[in-house]
Amino acid sequence: MGQALGCVQVDQSTVAIKESFGKFDEILQPGCHCLPWCIGKQIAGYLSLRVQQLDVRCETKTKDNVFVNVVASVQYRALADKASDAFYRLSNTREQIQSYVFDVIRASVPKMNLDDAFEQKNEIAKAVEDELEKAMSMYGYEIVQTLIVDIEPDEHVKRAMNEINAGKFHIFLYQYFLRAVIKMPPNDVKCSSIPNDVMFIDHAARMRLAANEKAEAEKILQIKRAEGDAESKYLAGLGIARQRQAIVDGLRDSVLAFSENVPGTSAKDVMDMVLVTQYFDTMKEIGASSKSSSVFIPHGPGAVRDIAAQIRDGQLQASLM
């Protein structure tokens, strides 16, 4: 109804672009304005003067070859005295700002390491703001503030950084234990103060320390195993010696008793009979065992006498030596 009567309303924090037969005429401020459309006057559009925010996510690479996503928030607004430039000279303000943000971030972050990028977020934001202010002022826009709200490395990189920090914390606890519990001098633990000025052992030193501890543990295990084996063999030798002593004592008693009870027999006859008895006992055990190997020996009455002679000769030679 107002436009039909030649009147228009411009809201607060907004300006209207007035044209006359398609040519820019003037900027209409908030309020009610007379617009005689019958003589070619019209409103080309409205321009908000409120502060707007654009969030830009830019992927780039740091100096130490880590890919990160940098999230920047740009707050901007159109200038009332340059509303015609802001309305006519740019077709897409947001894309223009995004292009400048990409250009500055991808020129600044690759010069920094990942840790430096986190520490110098304000410097990156200041560089983006200065470049945008210089570029957008000619188009009638003011850059109110630029913030680097987040720097997101790859998930694997974040996990690795957390593991490194956990390792440093463990080393810090180890050093604190050495100083507080064992009372080791600070120079020996490479630590000047706790916790601000701690000098952490590097990765190679930690690996070397772990290898030394592992080797020391294996050394202790081998020593204990050798001591146990030596003790076992010593006890086994004592058992064999006692067994043989018991056999000798038994044979002596048997020979003496047999000689006394059977007249006309000598100790040699008794020993031959004992050897024959043990020979047949051995043959019986070999045949009864299911896991015994094949044994080929001469067998017969003559062979028994030969075996007895061989055993007796061996004992005599051993006694002479």
C-alpha positions as CSV (number, residue, x, y, z in Angstrom):
1,M,0.0,0.0,0.0
2,G,2.8,2.4,0.9
3,Q,4.7,1.7,-2.4
4,A,1.4,2.3,-4.3
5,L,1.2,5.7,-2.7
6,G,4.9,6.4,-3.3
7,C,6.1,5.8,0.3
8,V,8.7,3.3,1.6
9,Q,9.9,2.3,5.0
10,V,13.6,1.6,5.8
11,D,14.2,-0.4,9.1
12,Q,16.7,0.4,11.8
13,S,20.4,-0.7,11.1
14,T,19.5,-0.9,7.4
15,V,19.9,1.4,4.5
16,A,18.1,1.4,1.1
17,I,19.7,2.0,-2.3
18,K,17.5,4.5,-4.3
19,E,17.8,4.6,-8.1
20,S,16.3,6.9,-10.7
21,F,15.6,5.2,-14.0
22,G,18.1,2.5,-13.1
23,K,20.9,4.9,-12.0
24,F,22.1,5.2,-8.4
25,D,20.5,8.2,-6.8
26,E,21.1,8.2,-3.0
27,I,21.2,6.2,0.2
28,L,18.0,6.2,2.2
29,Q,18.5,6.1,6.0
30,P,16.1,4.3,8.4
31,G,12.6,5.9,8.4
32,C,9.8,6.7,6.0
33,H,10.7,8.1,2.5
34,C,8.7,9.4,-0.4
35,L,9.4,7.5,-3.6
36,P,7.4,8.7,-6.6
37,W,7.6,5.7,-8.8
38,C,5.8,7.5,-11.6
39,I,8.9,9.6,-12.4
40,G,11.3,6.6,-12.3
41,K,12.2,6.4,-8.7
42,Q,12.6,3.0,-7.2
43,I,14.4,0.9,-4.4
44,A,17.2,-1.2,-5.9
45,G,17.8,-3.1,-2.7
46,Y,18.5,-3.0,1.1
47,L,21.8,-3.3,2.8
48,S,22.2,-4.4,6.5
49,L,24.6,-2.4,8.7
50,R,24.7,-5.1,11.4
51,V,27.9,-7.0,12.3
52,Q,27.9,-10.4,10.5
53,Q,30.1,-13.4,11.1
54,L,31.6,-15.8,8.6
55,D,33.3,-19.1,9.7
56,V,35.9,-20.3,7.3
57,R,37.5,-23.8,7.5
58,C,40.8,-23.9,5.7
59,E,43.0,-27.1,5.2
60,T,46.7,-26.4,5.0
61,K,50.1,-28.0,5.9
62,T,52.6,-26.9,8.5
63,K,56.4,-26.6,8.1
64,D,56.9,-30.1,9.7
65,N,54.5,-31.6,7.1
66,V,51.4,-32.0,9.3
67,F,48.0,-31.3,7.6
68,V,45.7,-29.2,9.8
69,N,42.3,-27.6,9.5
70,V,42.4,-24.0,10.6
71,V,39.0,-22.5,11.5
72,A,38.8,-18.7,11.3
73,S,35.8,-16.5,12.3
74,V,35.6,-13.1,10.5
75,Q,33.3,-10.5,11.9
76,Y,32.5,-7.7,9.4
77,R,29.9,-5.1,8.5
78,A,29.0,-2.6,5.7
79,L,29.9,1.1,6.2
80,A,26.9,3.4,5.9
81,D,28.9,6.1,4.1
82,K,30.2,3.6,1.6
83,A,26.9,1.7,1.2
84,S,26.9,2.2,-2.6
85,D,30.3,0.6,-3.0
86,A,29.2,-2.4,-0.8
87,F,26.0,-2.8,-2.8
88,Y,27.3,-2.3,-6.3
89,R,30.9,-3.5,-6.3
90,L,30.6,-6.9,-4.8
91,S,28.2,-9.6,-5.9
92,N,29.1,-12.2,-3.2
93,T,30.8,-10.7,-0.2
94,R,31.1,-14.0,1.8
95,E,33.0,-15.7,-1.0
96,Q,35.3,-12.8,-1.4
97,I,36.2,-12.8,2.3
98,Q,36.7,-16.6,2.2
99,S,39.1,-16.3,-0.7
100,Y,41.3,-13.8,1.2
101,V,41.2,-15.9,4.4
102,F,42.4,-18.9,2.4
103,D,45.2,-17.0,0.8
104,V,46.6,-15.5,4.1
105,I,46.3,-18.8,6.1
106,R,47.9,-20.9,3.4
107,A,50.7,-18.3,3.2
108,S,51.3,-18.0,7.0
109,V,50.9,-21.5,8.5
110,P,53.3,-23.4,6.2
111,K,56.1,-21.2,7.6
112,M,55.4,-22.6,11.2
113,N,55.8,-25.9,12.9
114,L,52.7,-27.4,14.4
115,D,53.6,-26.4,18.0
116,D,54.3,-22.8,16.8
117,A,51.0,-22.6,15.0
118,F,49.2,-23.3,18.2
119,E,51.3,-20.8,20.1
120,Q,51.0,-18.1,17.4
121,K,47.2,-18.1,16.7
122,N,47.0,-14.4,17.5
123,E,49.7,-13.6,14.9
124,I,47.8,-15.6,12.3
125,A,44.6,-13.9,13.1
126,K,46.3,-10.5,13.0
127,A,47.7,-11.2,9.5
128,V,44.3,-12.3,8.2
129,E,42.6,-9.2,9.7
130,D,45.2,-6.8,8.2
131,E,44.9,-8.3,4.8
132,L,41.1,-8.3,4.9
133,E,41.0,-4.7,6.2
134,K,43.2,-3.5,3.3
135,A,41.2,-5.5,0.7
136,M,37.6,-5.0,1.8
137,S,37.8,-1.3,2.7
138,M,37.7,-0.4,-0.9
139,Y,34.5,-2.3,-1.3
140,G,32.8,-0.5,1.6
141,Y,33.2,-3.1,4.3
142,E,34.9,-2.9,7.7
143,I,36.5,-5.9,9.3
144,V,35.5,-5.7,13.0
145,Q,37.6,-8.7,14.3
146,T,39.2,-11.9,13.1
147,L,39.7,-14.9,15.3
148,I,41.4,-18.2,14.9
149,V,39.0,-20.3,16.9
150,D,40.5,-23.8,16.3
151,I,43.5,-25.7,14.8
152,E,42.6,-29.3,14.2
153,P,45.4,-31.7,13.2
154,D,44.7,-35.2,11.9
155,E,43.4,-37.7,14.4
156,H,46.5,-39.8,14.2
157,V,48.7,-36.7,14.9
158,K,46.6,-35.8,17.9
159,R,46.9,-39.4,19.2
160,A,50.7,-39.3,18.8
161,M,50.9,-35.9,20.6
162,N,48.9,-37.3,23.5
163,E,51.2,-40.3,23.7
164,I,54.3,-38.0,23.7
165,N,52.8,-35.9,26.5
166,A,52.0,-39.0,28.5
167,G,55.6,-40.2,28.1
168,K,56.9,-36.9,29.3
169,F,54.6,-37.1,32.3
170,H,55.9,-40.5,33.2
171,I,59.5,-39.3,32.9
172,F,58.6,-36.3,35.1
173,L,57.2,-38.7,37.8
174,Y,60.3,-40.9,37.5
175,Q,62.6,-37.9,38.0
176,Y,60.5,-36.6,40.9
177,F,60.8,-40.0,42.5
178,L,64.6,-40.0,42.1
179,R,64.8,-36.6,43.7
180,A,62.2,-36.8,46.4
181,V,62.5,-40.5,47.5
182,I,66.1,-41.5,46.6
183,K,67.5,-38.0,47.2
184,M,69.5,-38.1,44.0
185,P,71.2,-34.7,43.1
186,P,69.5,-32.6,40.5
187,N,72.4,-32.9,38.1
188,D,72.1,-36.6,38.0
189,V,68.4,-36.6,37.0
190,K,68.7,-33.7,34.5
191,C,66.1,-31.7,36.4
192,S,66.6,-28.1,37.6
193,S,63.2,-27.4,39.2
194,I,59.9,-29.1,39.5
195,P,57.6,-28.9,37.7
196,N,58.3,-25.7,35.5
197,D,61.9,-26.1,34.5
198,V,62.1,-29.9,34.1
199,M,64.5,-31.2,31.5
200,F,63.0,-34.3,30.1
201,I,65.1,-37.3,28.9
202,D,64.7,-37.8,25.1
203,H,63.2,-40.8,23.5
204,A,66.5,-42.5,22.8
205,A,67.6,-42.2,26.4
206,R,64.3,-43.8,27.5
207,M,64.7,-46.6,25.1
208,R,68.3,-47.2,26.2
209,L,67.2,-47.2,29.9
210,A,64.4,-49.7,29.1
211,A,66.9,-52.0,27.2
212,N,69.3,-51.9,30.1
213,E,66.6,-52.8,32.6
214,K,65.4,-55.7,30.4
215,A,69.0,-57.0,30.0
216,E,69.6,-56.9,33.7
217,A,66.4,-58.8,34.4
218,E,67.4,-61.5,31.8
219,K,70.8,-61.7,33.4
220,I,69.3,-62.4,36.9
221,L,67.0,-65.0,35.4
222,Q,69.9,-66.8,33.7
223,I,72.0,-66.7,36.9
224,K,69.2,-68.1,39.0
225,R,68.5,-70.8,36.4
226,A,72.2,-71.8,36.3
227,E,72.4,-72.0,40.1
228,G,69.3,-74.1,40.2
229,D,70.7,-76.4,37.5
230,A,74.0,-76.8,39.3
231,E,72.2,-77.6,42.6
232,S,70.0,-80.1,40.8
233,K,73.0,-81.9,39.3
234,Y,74.9,-81.9,42.6
235,L,71.9,-83.6,44.3
236,A,71.5,-86.0,41.5
237,G,75.2,-87.0,41.8
238,L,74.8,-87.6,45.5
239,G,71.8,-89.8,44.8
240,I,73.8,-91.9,42.2
241,A,76.8,-92.2,44.6
242,R,74.6,-93.4,47.4
243,Q,72.8,-95.9,45.1
244,R,76.1,-97.4,43.9
245,Q,77.3,-97.6,47.5
246,A,74.2,-99.4,48.5
247,I,74.6,-101.8,45.6
248,V,78.3,-102.5,46.6
249,D,77.3,-103.1,50.2
250,G,74.5,-105.4,49.2
251,L,76.7,-107.4,46.9
252,R,79.4,-107.8,49.7
253,D,76.9,-109.0,52.2
254,S,75.4,-111.4,49.7
255,V,78.8,-112.9,48.8
256,L,79.8,-113.3,52.4
257,A,76.5,-114.9,53.4
258,F,76.5,-117.3,50.4
259,S,80.1,-118.4,51.0
260,E,79.4,-119.1,54.7
261,N,76.2,-121.1,54.0
262,V,77.4,-123.1,50.9
263,P,80.8,-124.9,51.6
264,G,83.2,-125.1,48.7
265,T,82.2,-121.9,46.9
266,S,84.5,-119.0,46.4
267,A,83.7,-115.3,46.1
268,K,84.4,-115.6,42.3
269,D,81.6,-118.2,41.9
270,V,79.2,-116.0,43.8
271,M,80.0,-113.0,41.7
272,D,79.5,-114.9,38.5
273,M,76.1,-116.1,39.6
274,V,75.2,-112.5,40.7
275,L,76.2,-111.2,37.3
276,V,74.2,-113.8,35.5
277,T,71.2,-113.0,37.6
278,Q,71.5,-109.3,36.8
279,Y,72.0,-110.1,33.2
280,F,68.7,-111.9,33.0
281,D,66.9,-109.2,35.0
282,T,68.2,-106.6,32.4
283,M,67.0,-108.7,29.5
284,K,63.6,-109.0,31.2
285,E,63.3,-105.2,31.7
286,I,64.3,-104.5,28.1
287,G,61.6,-107.0,26.8
288,A,58.9,-105.6,29.2
289,S,59.4,-102.0,28.3
290,S,57.2,-100.8,25.4
291,K,59.4,-97.8,24.6
292,S,62.8,-99.5,24.5
293,S,65.0,-99.5,21.4
294,S,66.3,-102.7,19.7
295,V,69.4,-104.0,21.4
296,F,71.6,-106.6,19.6
297,I,73.9,-108.5,22.0
298,P,75.5,-112.0,21.8
299,H,73.3,-114.4,23.7
300,G,74.0,-117.8,25.1
301,P,75.8,-119.6,27.9
302,G,79.2,-118.8,26.5
303,A,78.2,-115.1,26.0
304,V,77.2,-114.9,29.7
305,R,80.7,-116.1,30.7
306,D,82.3,-113.6,28.3
307,I,80.2,-110.7,29.8
308,A,81.2,-111.7,33.3
309,A,84.8,-111.8,32.3
310,Q,84.6,-108.4,30.6
311,I,82.9,-106.8,33.7
312,R,85.5,-108.4,36.0
313,D,88.4,-107.3,33.9
314,G,87.0,-103.8,33.8
315,Q,86.7,-103.6,37.5
316,L,90.3,-104.9,38.0
317,Q,91.7,-102.4,35.5
318,A,89.8,-99.6,37.3
319,S,91.1,-100.6,40.7
320,L,94.7,-100.7,39.3
321,M,94.4,-97.2,37.8
